[in-house]
Amino acid sequence: EMKGVVQMGHVASVSLFGKEAARFTSGFFAIGLFASVSALLWAGPRVLGAMGKNMRALHFFAPRKDVPHNALIFQAVLALILVFAVGFRELITATQTGLTISSSLVVAGCIVLRWRHPDLPRPVKVPLYPLPPLIFLAMAGFVIVRSTIADPSSTMIALGAVLVCTLLWFPLKRLRQ
């Protein structure tokens, strides 16, 4: 019954709560998506701007005052090119996979840092450590595998983007030194 349905949350809400409640549920989904997009629009250019401050090769993206205008314009143009080149649905899947990989690398990096430097101060205590980050990594792995099975081409686009960024990082890092 749900195969091929794009608005899965709305259909499930109609079945569970009726049409009126489903409108509210769809509204909450929209607010959540808007908040996520807003966070990415806020964070993405600032990360690129911070990289521009620290790396000569990316200096063009460094903010001249408070707002990284060049990084924001670059992100907007790149997003528009990607939407028209691959389509919105593929872009969402590729972005989800890329963000999941990035988040997983951060979590794995925290585990490695804690293992290599056990004497560093730990201002944030994680109950039942290392269980929460391991559960996160397992779930992220499931999401990536599931995405690969469901939409291999979009997942490969994301993996290709991660690979390109990784390969670009090393020469940029050398230019920094």
N, C-alpha and C positions, 0 to 999 in steps of 0.2 A: 504494500500500500504506500510506502514512503519512498520507493525507489525512483530516483530521478527528480524528487521534490527539492527545490532550492530553498524554500521558506519552511524548513523542517520545524523550527521552533513554533511558528504560527500554526501549522497544521496540528502539531501535538497539543498545543494550548487549546485549540478549538475542540479537539477530542476530549481533553481532560476537564476544561472549565467552561466551555461555551464560547460563542462569538464575542460577547462583550468583554469578557476577561482576556480573551486572546488578543484583543486590540491593545489592552494595557501591557500584556506580555511583549507584544511586538514593539510597543513604544519603549519598554525597558531595554530590549535588544538594541534598538536604534540608538538610545542614549549611551549604552555601553560601547557600541561601535564608534559613535561620535567621540566619546571620551578617549578611546584608544587612538583614533586618528589624530585627535588634538594633541595627545601626549607624544605621538611620533613626530608630528609637525613641530612640536616644541623642542624635543630632544635631538632629533636627527641633525638639523643644522648646527646645533650647539656642540654636538660631538665632533662634527666635521670642522667647525670653527676652532675648537680646542686643539684638534690635530694640526690645524693650520698655524696655531700659535707655537706649537712645539716642533714642527717639522718644516724646514725651509721649502721642500718640494710642494707642500700644500699651503704655503703662506697666503696664496690668493684667497683662501677661504677664511682666514683669520678675521675676526670682526674688527672694524675700525673704531667702533664705539662699543655699545652694548649688544646690538643685534647683528648676527652674522649674515648680512644681506646676501653676499655672494653665495654662501652655502645654502641659504634658503631658496634662492633662485635656481641654483644647480639642482637641488632636490626636487623642486616643482617641475622643472623641465624634464628631468630624468623620469619622474613619475608619469608625466603625460606621454612621453615617448613609449614607456613600457606599457601603459594602458592601451595605446593604439597599436602597438606592435604585437603583443601577445594576448590581449583581451583581459577584461577585469577579473573573471573567475580564475584564470590561470595565474594572474598576478597575485591574487589573494592567497592561493595555495603556495606559490613560490615564496611569498613573503612570510607566510606562517612557518614554512619549513626553514627558511633562513633565520628567522627570529628564534625558532626552537633550537636550532644548532648553536646560535650565538649564546643563548641563555644557558644551554648545556655546557658550553665551553667555560662560561663564567663559573658555574657551579663546580665543575670538575677542577677548575683552577683554584677555587677556594679549598677544595679537599687536598689538592697537591700542596698548596701553600701551608696549610695546617700540618701536613705530614712532614714537609721539609723544614719548617721553622716552628717547631712546637713551643718554643720559648716566647714567641711574639705575644703581646697583650691581646686578649680576646674581649673587646668591649661588649660584644653581643654574644649571649649564651644561646646555644641551640640545644633544646631538650632532645634527648635520645640520639645525640650525634653519634655516628654518621648516618643514621637511618633516614632522616628527612631528605638530605641531598641525594642519597642513593635511590630513594623512592622517586624523587623528581627526575633523576637521570633515567630510571627505568621507564617512567611514563613518557618522557620526552622521546626516548628510543622507540616506544610503541607508536607515538604520533608520527614519527618520521617513517617508520616501516609501513604503517597504515597509509600514509600519504603516498608512499612509493607504490604500493599495491593499487590504490584507488586512482592515482593520476601520475603515472611515472614521468611523463614529459615535464610537467610543472615542477616536480621534485628534482628532476635533473637540471632544470633551469636554476633552481635555488642552489643545488650543490655546485653547479658551474660558477655561479656568482661567488659562493664562498671560496672556491678554489682560486678564482681570479683575484679576489681581494687578498687571499693569503699569499699568492705569488707576488702581488704588488707590494705587500707589506715589507718584505725583506729588502728590496732595493731602496724603498723609501726610508727604512730604518737606517740603512748604511749612509744615505744622504744626510740624515739627522746628525750623525756623529762627526 
